[in-house]
Amino acid sequence: MNLRYDPLDPEFLENPYPTCAKLRDDDPVHYHRATVKVPGFWALSRVADIWDAVRSQKHFSSAQGLTFYPDEISQLGLPPNPVMLDSPVHTQLRALIGRGFTARRVAELEGIICSFVRRRLVHLGERAADDEPVDLHQEFASTIPTYVLAELFGVAEEDRLRFGPWVQALTAIQNDGLRIGQIDGKGAVAEMLGYFSEQIEARRSQPADDLIGALVAAEIDGERLSDWDILGFCFVVVAGGSDTTASLISHGVALLSKRPDQRAVLVDDPAVIAGAIIEFLRLESSVQGLCRTTIQDVTIHDTTIPAGEKVMMLYGSDNRDQREFGDDADRLDVRRAIPRHLAFSSGPHFCIGSHLARLQARVACEELLALHPEVTVDIDAGQRHRSPFVRAFVSLPADGLSAPSV
């Protein structure tokens, strides 16, 4: 079969969706033969197949890593974390991290997020009014999850300038193909873990009502978590909750820039925005794909994947699957009803921070369209990370901002 799928090809990374459509139609259980840069792996591209796979820990394991690269976490000296564990340990640890994402805590954060977003938009509008260039991704979208994570962790005001570079280092590690030997971010990661180690020690002597404090106080079968366990939690929250949320916000604005009629719907009826956030995620999934490892032989569409093989779940493909979303699956429809999607995965590893990510994106979109209803971005002038795993902007110039009268 003459179907070319190279997960590191720049043309594919710029626009993966035509290739994904061919995979869905012609080779839904695709085998990518090993190359100099990429080990051999399998790829699933349809909603139904991935939905079943990620919900089956009997057949697919997360414990051998989430990329097709070997030992990506251990080579960076990172602690173990819940996203790379299977049940029953995963279930126990996931319940603990959920204490930092309770409905009460998220509700408390909404007002804080609104206030921060408004301040950012007023500042950026004033700059735009003075004809200064504004980067919507770097100066707006990326600042929101960094601020929220600092709030969750109880990071002191004087330490928050340090927090941003740590987030950027983790983003670079994830987005630059995990070429471990070429990454300069190890020092930043070590510095971040050192900082969190100090915070863990401080919470043990002086409890606090934040995520680190909750983890320090948590127990499993009467045993407190070790510092290394807690560091694993901190890593997964930062790695999974920063650039993915920022890209959701930026992609939302980018999609609306192409469809001013859809933007007008949201301006006229802000109640539609909450549902539109899911449509943004469906069309431009921040996480394009992650791997599982087969525990036993698995047969899908008459193709058998042997045990011990890496299998890429192409979320960016399945979320545009016409078998699930109809013939207009590639079209933005902010009123679309979406019974199920895989932008946050599904099953045991469903993204625990999904409601917080949606909250941040909803508030960002509501406030942005309220203060700057004509906002657009220059997608052609924007820059993206080149990653087969995460679809993320590096920069995205904005237009249509003005100094609001607030």
Secondary structure, 3 states (H helix, E strand, C coil): CCCCCCCCCHHHHHCCHHHHHHHHHHCCEEEECCCCCCCCEEEECCHHHHHHHHCCCCCEECCCCCCCCCCCCHHHCCCCCHHHCCCCHHHHHHHHHHHHHCHHHHHHHHHHHHHHHHHHHHHHHHHHHCCCCCEHHHHHHCHHHHHHHHHHHCCCHHHHHHHHHHHHHHHHHHHCCCCHHHCCCHHHHHHHHHHHHHHHHHHHHCCCCCHHHHHHHCEECCEECCHHHHHHHHHHHHHHHCHHHHHHHHHHHHHHHHCHHHHHHHHHCHHHHHHHHHHHHHHCCCECCEEEEECCCEEECCEEECCCCEEEECHHHHCCCHHHHCCCCCCCCCCCCCCCCCCCCCHHHCCCCHHHHHHHHHHHHHHHHHHCCCCEECCCCCEECCCCCECCEEECEEECCCCCCC
